[in-house]
């Protein structure tokens, strides 16, 4: 177990073990390799795991040659190391340490020495981890950086011991182990994009997805040349370096491997790069990120939902519930779950105008998957006795059956517009149900109008509606603001 970067490389161990096998009459029939930097835990050590499995199946060997105790593993719990050795011995396979003074005997001296060596191997890893982290903290405080920079605004630069600098390409390592890496500002276009991202998220209530899509539409890519994703935007928003302060160790904790206690405070420097975003904007973005995380982990807060709904409706009085996500609101179904209906959520948010005087139709999504569900919710909110049959695409209001369909907007070369339902399935109850046609508006989330066809008209309907002299008075056209009340009247008249 080792790597070529360590003194005890794989080839060195192989040579030493082969020499021992030749001198002591062993024949090497299999080799188990773990090209890992340390053996502090079993996970990730495929060779060790294969060995422990093989010894349970009567392998064609009786001994395993290991260079020394540290190559068996630097397990922090020394009993774990002893257990794996016992596991092999119990299945008839002896562990022989070729570079140790003791062999495979069970004498008290060998037992004490072996346990001492296991403790020394574990302690070496603990000390090395502590020194490594101390070195990282010192480097950070001196103005250097570690890790990968955010997706926008920064590049990496290697600084040698003599002070010479070199810009590192994507994925390039520093040339020498003694070199240090710091971040420098990237191109102006990326720096401007960073400021824009924080402005949109902190003050414009844009979602992570909206920001990512907007950047991609503008042709802005990450420093790796990749399209911007929601995850990249979140990482950028969380990066304190945009304020000119590089911080490391915020998430440090007591490691399960080396048992080093967490840092008393994070390491930071304020000399590496100038600020791209002011502290007030960054703090505001962090507060919104914390609220988002709270919603994800602990559910939705009703007070927050109402406050955000009132704020958005004040800016966009004709808000459609299919647009909730665009303005950072939770899904409309979540409002229905918490408040019983969208109308009640609007009322409690103080947005009475949007409910009492606005277009009911704006609450109906033109997507055919949601049309039936939306109608059912709105009719129920209006006090009518309604039930839905999703598999039949039917809405029953009292004893009246209504089939809702969405007609796609089309346009002839002459510029004349019409709406078309491609497949007009007339199955269902007999006689035919009433047909409610939603004529979608191109590029809008709200319908252009509705047409209501009685059963006789439904039977003759061919799936096409035109606005003009031919259609004038042929079908009952309903304004979006009146569709729910018209449906309720229909049930009352029946």
ABEGO torsion letter per residue (X at the ends): XEBAABABBAAAAAAAAAAAAAAAGBBBABBBBBBBABAABABGBAAAAAAAAAAAAGBABABBBBABAAAAEABABAAAAAAAAAAAAAAGBBBBBAABABBABABAAAAAAAAAAAAAAAAAAAAAAAAAAAAAAAAAAAGBBBEBBBABGBBBBBBBAAGBBBBBBBGBBBABAABBBBBBBBBAAAAAAAAAAAAAAAAAGBBAAAAAAAAAAAGBBBAAGBBBBAAAAAAAAABAAAAGBBBBGAABBBBAAAGBBBBABBBBBAAABBBABBAAAAAAAAAAAAAAAAAAAAEBBAAAAAAAAAAAAAABAABBAAAAAAAGBBBAAAAAAAAGBAAAAAAAAGBAAAAAABBAAAABBABAAAAAAAAAAAAAAAGBBBBBBAAAGBBBBEABBBBBBBBBBBBBAAGBBBBBBABBBABEBOBBBBBBBBBBBBGBABBABBBBBBAAAAAABAGBBBBEAAABGABBBBBAAAAAAAAAAAAAAX
